[in-house]
Amino acid sequence: MCNVMCKPDGAQSMATNLALDDALIEQARRIGKHRTKKEAVTCALREYVRRRRQLEILDLVGDVPLDEAYDYKPLRRRTTRA
């Protein structure tokens, strides 16, 4: 899944030195079928960011006003038939 979603998107990268758990990175590389550690780390970071953004949506619960009279059902009906 992540092999498809984590392709380079033209974003610029920077050289960074980090002390990371080599065994964990190798495990992620194998499980994700990544060719390199860089691919595994990049994919993991993208998944992390995506998940955190999803969690931010939960913060909106209760903040968005609900129109009790709104009826969504007419929108589900087809207006034209083939």
Buried (B, 14 or more C-beta within 10 A) or exposed (E): EBEEEBEEEEEEEEEEEEEEEEEEBEEBBEEBEBEEBEBBBBBBEBBEEEEEEEEEEEEEEEEEEEEEEEEEEEEEEEEEEE
